[in-house]
């Protein structure tokens, strides 16, 4: 999993803005890559784990640092 310091809301919005610039330019892969670098909110990560599955989170390249901080480093295995 990707470990990062907590991002501010402004930092998250700046990254999301860059992602949408890439989308507007037709770079769908770049959009996805950049957007996945923003930490997924813990409530969304938990819902994705329960509804879509652990493999989706592990193999998807999602930044799960906030979920790990809230639920513990081993939360995906539990």
C-alpha positions as CSV (number, residue, x, y, z in Angstrom):
1,X,0.0,0.0,0.0
2,X,1.1,3.5,-0.6
3,X,2.1,5.5,2.5
4,X,1.8,9.2,2.5
5,X,1.4,12.0,4.9
6,X,-2.1,13.3,5.3
7,X,-3.0,15.6,2.4
8,X,-4.9,18.8,2.9
9,X,-8.2,19.4,1.2
10,X,-6.5,22.0,-1.0
11,X,-3.8,19.5,-2.1
12,X,-6.5,16.9,-2.9
13,X,-8.5,19.5,-5.0
14,X,-5.3,20.5,-6.8
15,X,-4.5,16.9,-7.7
16,X,-8.1,16.3,-8.8
17,X,-7.9,19.5,-10.9
18,X,-4.8,18.1,-12.6
19,X,-6.6,14.8,-13.2
20,X,-9.5,16.5,-14.9
21,X,-7.1,18.6,-17.1
22,X,-5.8,15.2,-18.3
23,X,-9.3,13.9,-18.9
24,X,-10.2,17.1,-20.9
25,X,-7.1,16.5,-23.0
26,X,-8.2,13.0,-23.8
27,X,-5.7,11.2,-21.5
28,X,-8.0,8.8,-19.7
29,X,-5.2,6.6,-18.4
30,X,-3.5,9.7,-17.0
31,X,-6.7,10.9,-15.4
32,X,-7.2,7.5,-13.7
33,X,-3.6,7.3,-12.5
34,X,-3.5,10.8,-11.1
35,X,-6.9,10.6,-9.5
36,X,-6.0,7.3,-7.7
37,X,-3.1,9.1,-6.1
38,X,-5.5,11.0,-3.9
39,X,-6.2,9.1,-0.7
40,X,-9.5,7.2,-0.9
41,X,-11.7,8.3,2.1
42,X,-11.9,5.5,4.7
43,X,-15.7,5.2,4.4
44,X,-15.4,4.7,0.6
45,X,-12.5,2.2,1.0
46,X,-14.6,0.2,3.5
47,X,-17.6,0.2,1.2
48,X,-15.5,-0.9,-1.8
49,X,-14.0,-3.7,0.2
50,X,-17.4,-5.0,1.3
51,X,-19.2,-4.5,-2.1
52,X,-16.5,-5.0,-4.7
53,X,-13.8,-6.9,-2.9
54,X,-10.2,-6.7,-1.6
55,X,-8.7,-7.5,-5.0
56,X,-10.3,-4.3,-6.5
57,X,-8.5,-2.2,-3.9
58,X,-5.2,-4.1,-4.0
59,X,-4.9,-4.4,-7.7
60,X,-6.4,-1.0,-8.5
61,X,-3.5,1.1,-7.4
62,X,-5.6,3.1,-5.0
63,X,-4.0,5.3,-2.3
64,X,-5.4,3.7,0.8
65,X,-3.3,5.6,3.3
66,X,-6.2,7.3,5.1
67,X,-8.1,4.0,5.4
68,X,-4.9,2.3,6.8
69,X,-4.5,5.2,9.3
70,X,-8.1,4.8,10.5
71,X,-8.5,1.0,10.3
72,X,-4.9,-0.3,10.8
73,X,-2.3,-1.6,8.3
74,X,-3.9,-5.0,8.2
75,X,-7.5,-3.9,7.6
76,X,-7.7,-5.4,4.1
77,X,-6.7,-8.9,5.4
78,X,-9.4,-8.8,8.1
